[in-house]
Amino acid sequence: MKQIFICFACALMLGFTSCQFAENIYINEDGTGKMEFSMDASEMMKMVAEMGEGNEASGMDKAMDSTVVFKDFLYEKRDSIATLPKEEQEKLKALEKFSMHMIVDPESQKMVFDLTSEFNNASELQDVFGALNSFSDMQGAGGTSNNPSSSSPFSSLGSDGSTDVSYSFDGSVFKRTAKIIDKEKHQQAMDSLGQAAMMFGSSRYKINYHFPKPVKSISKEGAMYSEDRKTVTLDVGFMDVLRDPELLDFEIVLEDK
């Protein structure tokens, strides 16, 4: 358990160098479904290996395939969590319905994180960004860390109050909408990334949306369909999304049958 937090913290410290992010949504006929946010940090793993040191200290020298169910974790640590400030307790509470799966394989230089949650309605999907920010604040086996001199990149995706990301699905039309509601706060979040912003240059953000019926139309230019037209994909630069959250605004209309 502790090794997961150590490895994730290591990824944060190295600035997600060349990491690839994916927002995967699976929607059922009744509007329920699953969201999975993935981070592939294999390039970072290779970089650490090429440096020739630090693997053991970072916990990345051992193979691992682990899953953390945060509801169980929070229950196990409930006594120590109760002693934390209210704000910190709320951050941890945001993780309750999520699970984290992590794979680390030093031999193949693979490192992948998946944060997953099921939802009853598409409007719940925006909760994942708050969970990502909460998780990036966590260190050790149950603590949190606040560093005023740095910012999680996830904050600019809609978890810090400067940007609002919303989703909706009425059975035939799916919408993803983002807007900056506090320009000053958003700019502060961008500025706080510092030199890490340059390291994000090669990072990508990919959307993979899976629907129960074929897609009739999509408003976003550059989006791709699968052969059965039930999956929509879109690949953009990660820094581009951080700077302009509205880049991923679009509407998807499904066929009637």
C-alpha positions in Angstrom: 0.0 0.0 0.0 2.7 2.5 1.0 4.7 1.6 -2.1 1.8 2.9 -4.3 1.9 6.3 -2.7 5.7 6.4 -2.9 5.7 5.6 -6.6 2.9 8.1 -7.3 4.7 10.8 -5.4 7.8 10.0 -7.4 5.9 10.6 -10.6 4.7 13.9 -9.2 8.2 15.0 -8.3 9.5 14.2 -11.8 6.8 16.3 -13.3 5.0 13.6 -15.2 7.7 13.7 -17.8 6.3 12.4 -21.1 3.4 10.9 -19.3 0.3 9.9 -21.3 -3.1 10.5 -19.8 -6.4 9.0 -20.9 -10.0 9.7 -19.9 -12.0 6.5 -20.5 -15.8 6.5 -20.1 -18.1 3.5 -20.6 -21.8 4.4 -20.7 -24.7 1.8 -20.4 -28.2 2.1 -22.0 -29.6 3.3 -18.7 -27.0 6.1 -18.3 -25.0 4.4 -15.6 -21.4 3.4 -16.3 -17.7 3.5 -15.4 -15.0 6.2 -15.7 -11.3 5.3 -15.7 -8.6 7.9 -15.6 -5.3 6.4 -16.7 -1.7 7.7 -16.4 1.0 5.9 -18.3 4.4 6.9 -16.7 6.5 4.3 -18.5 8.6 7.0 -20.1 9.4 8.4 -16.6 10.3 4.8 -15.6 12.8 4.6 -18.5 14.3 8.0 -17.6 14.9 6.9 -14.0 16.5 3.7 -15.2 18.8 5.6 -17.6 19.9 7.8 -14.7 21.1 4.7 -13.1 20.2 5.6 -9.5 17.2 6.3 -7.3 15.1 3.3 -8.3 15.4 1.6 -4.9 14.7 4.8 -3.0 11.7 5.5 -5.1 10.2 2.0 -4.7 10.4 1.4 -8.4 12.9 -1.4 -8.2 10.3 -4.0 -7.5 7.5 -5.4 -9.6 4.0 -4.6 -8.4 0.4 -5.1 -9.4 -1.8 -3.7 -6.7 -5.3 -2.3 -6.3 -6.4 0.1 -3.5 -10.1 0.3 -2.8 -10.3 3.7 -1.1 -13.5 3.0 0.8 -11.7 0.2 2.6 -8.6 2.2 3.1 -10.5 5.2 4.6 -12.3 2.8 6.9 -9.1 1.2 8.0 -7.5 4.6 8.7 -10.7 6.2 10.1 -9.2 6.9 13.6 -6.1 8.7 12.3 -8.2 10.6 9.6 -10.5 11.8 12.3 -7.6 13.8 13.8 -7.0 15.7 10.6 -8.3 19.2 9.9 -11.8 19.2 8.4 -10.5 20.4 5.0 -8.1 17.4 4.8 -10.8 15.0 5.8 -13.0 16.3 3.0 -10.2 15.7 0.5 -9.9 12.1 1.6 -13.6 11.7 1.5 -13.6 12.6 -2.2 -11.7 9.4 -2.8 -14.3 7.1 -1.2 -16.0 5.8 -4.3 -12.7 5.3 -6.3 -10.2 2.5 -6.6 -6.6 2.8 -7.8 -4.9 0.1 -9.8 -1.1 0.4 -10.3 1.3 -1.7 -12.3 5.1 -1.3 -12.0 7.4 -3.6 -13.9 11.1 -2.6 -13.7 12.1 -5.3 -16.3 9.8 -4.0 -19.0 10.1 -0.4 -17.6 6.3 -0.1 -17.3 4.4 2.1 -14.9 0.6 2.6 -15.2 -1.9 4.1 -12.8 -5.7 3.7 -13.2 -8.2 5.6 -11.1 -11.7 4.1 -11.5 -15.2 4.8 -10.3 -18.7 3.8 -11.3 -21.4 6.4 -11.7 -25.2 6.4 -11.7 -25.5 9.5 -13.8 -23.1 11.3 -16.2 -23.3 14.4 -14.0 -21.2 12.6 -11.4 -18.3 12.3 -13.8 -16.7 15.7 -12.9 -16.0 14.2 -9.4 -13.0 12.3 -10.8 -10.9 15.5 -11.1 -11.4 16.4 -7.5 -10.4 12.8 -6.6 -7.2 13.2 -8.7 -6.3 16.3 -6.9 -6.9 14.7 -3.6 -4.9 11.7 -4.4 -2.0 13.8 -5.6 -2.0 15.6 -2.2 -1.6 12.3 -0.4 1.8 11.0 0.9 2.6 8.0 3.0 -0.1 5.6 4.2 -2.8 8.0 5.0 -1.4 11.5 5.3 -1.8 14.5 3.1 0.5 17.2 2.0 -0.1 20.8 1.1 2.7 22.6 -0.6 1.8 26.2 -1.4 4.7 26.6 -3.8 3.5 24.0 -6.2 0.2 22.9 -7.8 -1.1 19.6 -9.0 -1.6 19.7 -12.8 -5.1 18.2 -12.2 -6.2 21.4 -10.5 -6.4 23.1 -13.9 -8.6 20.3 -15.2 -11.5 21.3 -13.0 -10.7 20.5 -9.3 -9.5 23.8 -7.9 -12.6 26.0 -8.4 -11.1 27.9 -11.3 -12.5 25.6 -14.0 -15.9 23.9 -14.2 -16.1 20.6 -16.1 -19.6 19.1 -16.6 -21.0 16.1 -18.3 -24.5 15.2 -19.3 -26.2 12.3 -21.1 -30.0 12.0 -21.8 -29.9 8.6 -23.6 -29.3 10.1 -27.0 -27.0 13.1 -26.6 -23.7 13.2 -24.6 -22.1 16.5 -23.7 -18.8 17.5 -22.2 -18.5 21.1 -21.3 -15.6 23.0 -19.6 -15.2 26.7 -18.8 -12.9 28.9 -16.8 -14.9 30.5 -14.1 -12.1 32.3 -12.3 -9.4 33.5 -14.8 -7.1 34.8 -12.1 -7.1 31.6 -10.1 -6.6 29.5 -13.3 -3.6 31.7 -14.3 -2.2 31.2 -10.8 -2.5 27.4 -11.2 -0.8 27.6 -14.6 2.0 29.8 -13.2 2.6 27.5 -10.3 3.5 24.7 -12.6 6.8 26.5 -13.3 9.4 24.5 -15.2 7.1 21.5 -15.1 5.1 23.1 -17.9 8.0 22.6 -20.2 8.3 18.9 -19.2 4.6 18.4 -20.1 5.4 19.4 -23.7 5.4 15.8 -25.0 2.5 14.6 -22.8 -0.8 13.7 -24.4 -4.4 13.7 -23.2 -6.6 11.1 -24.9 -10.3 10.7 -24.6 -11.9 7.3 -25.2 -15.7 7.3 -24.9 -17.7 4.1 -25.3 -21.4 4.2 -26.0 -24.2 1.5 -26.0 -25.3 2.7 -29.5 -23.6 3.8 -32.7 -22.6 7.5 -32.9 -24.6 9.6 -35.4 -22.6 12.8 -35.2 -19.9 14.5 -33.1 -19.3 18.2 -33.0 -15.5 18.0 -32.4 -13.2 18.1 -35.5 -10.4 15.6 -35.3 -12.4 13.0 -33.3 -12.2 9.4 -34.5 -14.8 6.7 -34.6 -14.3 2.9 -34.1 -15.4 0.6 -36.8 -18.8 -0.1 -35.1 -19.1 3.7 -34.4 -19.7 3.0 -30.7 -16.3 4.4 -29.5 -15.1 8.0 -29.9 -11.4 8.9 -29.5 -9.7 12.3 -29.4 -6.0 12.9 -28.8 -4.7 16.4 -27.8 -1.6 17.9 -26.1 -1.9 17.8 -22.2 -0.6 21.4 -21.8 -3.1 22.5 -24.5 -5.9 21.2 -22.3 -4.5 22.8 -19.2 -4.3 26.2 -20.9 -7.6 25.9 -22.6 -10.1 23.5 -20.9 -12.7 24.3 -23.5 -10.6 22.5 -26.1 -12.4 19.3 -25.1 -15.9 20.7 -25.3 -18.1 18.7 -27.7 -21.5 17.1 -28.2 -22.1 13.5 -29.3 -25.4 12.4 -30.8 -26.2 8.7 -30.8 -28.4 6.9 -33.4 -32.0 6.2 -32.4 -31.4 2.4 -32.6 
